[in-house]
Amino acid sequence: MKTSFETQRLFFREILPSDDYELFELDSDPEVHLYLGNKPVKNIQETRKIIANIRQQYLENGIGRWAAILKETGEFIGWAGLKVEKNVNGHYRFYDLGYRLKPQFWNRGFATESAKAFIDFGFSEMKLEKICAYTSALNAASAAVLRKCGMQHINTFVYDGADELWFEIRNPSIKLQNSDASHFAL
């Protein structure tokens, strides 16, 4: 499977240990964590553990969040991608679409560009049947991104004490199978 690809404005690649300071800048920003439980990282060691966890996901699942690099400048603007999640909203295992950008890159279409790219990647490269995503019910911007990408709001549920919106999109080129977990070796 690919470990990098690009869109019109962005280059995506695996997150590397050398991304620690850029990722720390992103994840230590309280504004970024407003709808993520208000738990920004406090030191670079926390960020390095996050990177180690992401890199372990690559080994275990063949996918995880990837660095989003602005092609024009080579700047790390955040991350996006798919990862295997467990035990959320009644779903035992599923592919979760996510994205997180530095605030100076908000409202410029990068989240939508990233989300569309990873939906396409998940369906065309990984041959996934379904991709899920969830966002805070208070995060109207993120919900709008998911809708722009063709994801359907399925329900609202409580997660870590907060209302979350659950979205799904199915691969139009794959007929539905009996089990949503058909891509997992259990």
C-alpha positions as CSV (number, residue, x, y, z in Angstrom):
1,M,0.0,0.0,0.0
2,K,1.1,3.6,-0.6
3,T,2.7,5.5,2.3
4,S,2.3,8.9,0.7
5,F,0.2,10.7,-1.9
6,E,-0.8,14.2,-2.8
7,T,-3.8,16.4,-3.7
8,Q,-3.9,19.7,-5.5
9,R,-2.4,21.6,-2.6
10,L,-1.3,19.0,0.0
11,F,1.2,16.2,0.3
12,F,0.4,13.4,2.8
13,R,3.0,11.1,4.3
14,E,3.4,9.0,7.4
15,I,4.1,11.0,10.6
16,L,7.8,10.7,11.5
17,P,9.6,11.1,14.9
18,S,11.1,14.2,13.4
19,D,7.6,15.8,13.3
20,D,7.6,16.0,17.1
21,Y,7.9,19.8,17.4
22,E,5.3,20.5,14.7
23,L,2.9,18.1,16.2
24,F,3.5,19.6,19.6
25,E,2.7,23.0,18.3
26,L,-0.6,21.7,16.9
27,D,-1.7,19.6,19.9
28,S,-0.6,22.0,22.6
29,D,-2.9,24.7,21.2
30,P,-6.1,25.1,23.4
31,E,-8.0,26.4,20.4
32,V,-7.3,23.2,18.5
33,H,-8.6,21.1,21.5
34,L,-11.8,23.1,22.1
35,Y,-14.0,20.3,20.7
36,L,-11.6,17.5,21.6
37,G,-12.2,17.4,25.4
38,N,-10.0,20.4,26.1
39,K,-6.9,18.2,26.8
40,P,-4.0,19.8,24.9
41,V,-0.6,18.2,25.4
42,K,1.6,19.8,27.9
43,N,5.1,18.7,26.9
44,I,7.1,17.3,24.0
45,Q,7.3,13.9,25.7
46,E,3.6,13.5,25.4
47,T,3.8,14.3,21.7
48,R,6.6,11.8,21.2
49,K,4.4,9.1,22.8
50,I,1.6,10.0,20.5
51,I,3.9,9.7,17.5
52,A,5.1,6.3,18.7
53,N,1.4,5.2,19.0
54,I,0.6,6.4,15.5
55,R,3.7,4.6,14.1
56,Q,2.5,1.4,15.9
57,Q,-0.8,1.8,14.2
58,Y,1.0,1.7,10.8
59,L,2.6,-1.6,11.8
60,E,-0.5,-3.2,13.3
61,N,-3.2,-1.9,10.9
62,G,-1.3,-0.7,7.8
63,I,-2.8,2.8,8.2
64,G,-3.0,5.7,10.7
65,R,-3.0,9.5,10.7
66,W,-0.6,11.1,8.2
67,A,1.2,14.4,8.2
68,A,-0.4,17.1,6.0
69,I,2.2,19.2,4.2
70,L,1.5,22.3,2.3
71,K,3.0,21.6,-1.1
72,E,3.6,25.3,-1.9
73,T,5.9,25.9,1.2
74,G,6.7,22.4,2.6
75,E,5.1,23.4,5.9
76,F,3.5,20.9,8.3
77,I,0.0,22.1,8.7
78,G,-1.5,19.2,10.6
79,W,-2.6,15.7,10.0
80,A,-5.4,13.7,8.4
81,G,-6.2,10.2,7.6
82,L,-7.8,6.9,8.5
83,K,-7.2,4.8,11.6
84,V,-8.8,1.8,13.2
85,E,-10.9,2.7,16.2
86,K,-12.6,0.5,18.7
87,N,-15.7,0.6,20.8
88,V,-17.3,3.9,19.9
89,N,-21.1,4.3,19.4
90,G,-21.7,0.6,19.4
91,H,-19.1,-0.2,16.7
92,Y,-16.5,-2.7,17.8
93,R,-13.9,-1.9,15.1
94,F,-14.2,0.6,12.3
95,Y,-12.1,2.9,10.1
96,D,-12.3,6.4,11.4
97,L,-11.7,9.4,9.2
98,G,-10.0,12.3,11.1
99,Y,-8.2,15.6,10.5
100,R,-6.6,18.2,12.7
101,L,-5.0,21.4,11.4
102,K,-3.2,24.4,12.9
103,P,-5.6,27.3,13.3
104,Q,-3.9,29.5,10.7
105,F,-5.0,26.9,8.1
106,W,-8.6,26.8,9.1
107,N,-11.4,28.0,6.8
108,R,-9.2,27.6,3.6
109,G,-10.7,24.2,2.5
110,F,-7.7,22.1,3.6
111,A,-9.9,19.9,6.0
112,T,-12.3,19.2,3.2
113,E,-9.5,18.5,0.7
114,S,-7.9,16.1,3.2
115,A,-11.1,14.3,4.1
116,K,-12.1,13.8,0.5
117,A,-8.6,12.5,-0.3
118,F,-8.7,10.0,2.5
119,I,-12.2,8.8,1.6
120,D,-11.0,8.2,-1.9
121,F,-7.8,6.5,-0.6
122,G,-9.8,4.3,1.7
123,F,-12.2,3.2,-1.0
124,S,-9.7,2.9,-4.0
125,E,-6.5,1.8,-2.3
126,M,-7.8,-0.1,0.8
127,K,-11.0,-1.3,-0.8
128,L,-12.9,-0.4,2.4
129,E,-16.7,-1.0,2.5
130,K,-17.4,1.9,4.9
131,I,-15.7,4.8,6.5
132,C,-17.0,6.4,9.7
133,A,-16.3,9.7,11.5
134,Y,-17.5,11.5,14.6
135,T,-17.2,15.0,15.8
136,S,-18.5,17.1,18.6
137,A,-22.1,18.2,18.2
138,L,-20.8,21.7,18.9
139,N,-18.3,21.7,16.1
140,A,-20.4,22.9,13.2
141,A,-17.3,23.4,10.9
142,S,-16.2,19.8,11.2
143,A,-19.7,18.5,10.6
144,A,-19.9,20.7,7.5
145,V,-16.6,19.2,6.2
146,L,-18.0,15.7,6.7
147,R,-21.2,16.6,4.9
148,K,-19.3,18.2,2.0
149,C,-17.4,14.9,1.6
150,G,-20.7,13.0,1.1
151,M,-20.8,11.5,4.6
152,Q,-24.2,11.0,6.1
153,H,-25.2,11.9,9.7
154,I,-26.4,8.6,11.2
155,N,-27.0,9.5,14.8
156,T,-26.0,11.6,17.8
157,F,-24.5,9.8,20.8
158,V,-22.7,10.6,24.1
159,Y,-18.9,10.0,24.2
160,D,-16.7,11.0,27.1
161,G,-19.6,13.0,28.5
162,A,-20.2,15.1,25.3
163,D,-22.7,14.9,22.5
164,E,-21.1,13.6,19.3
165,L,-22.4,13.3,15.7
166,W,-21.8,10.0,14.0
167,F,-21.2,10.0,10.2
168,E,-20.7,7.2,7.6
169,I,-20.1,6.8,4.0
170,R,-20.2,3.5,2.0
171,N,-18.0,2.6,-0.9
172,P,-20.3,2.9,-3.9
173,S,-18.2,0.3,-5.8
174,I,-18.6,-2.5,-3.2
175,K,-21.9,-4.3,-2.7
176,L,-22.9,-4.4,1.0
177,Q,-21.9,-7.6,2.8
178,N,-23.6,-9.1,5.8
179,S,-21.0,-7.8,8.3
180,D,-19.5,-4.4,8.7
181,A,-16.5,-6.1,10.2
182,S,-15.7,-8.1,7.0
183,H,-12.4,-6.3,6.5
184,F,-11.0,-7.3,9.9
185,A,-9.4,-10.6,10.9
186,L,-11.0,-11.1,14.3
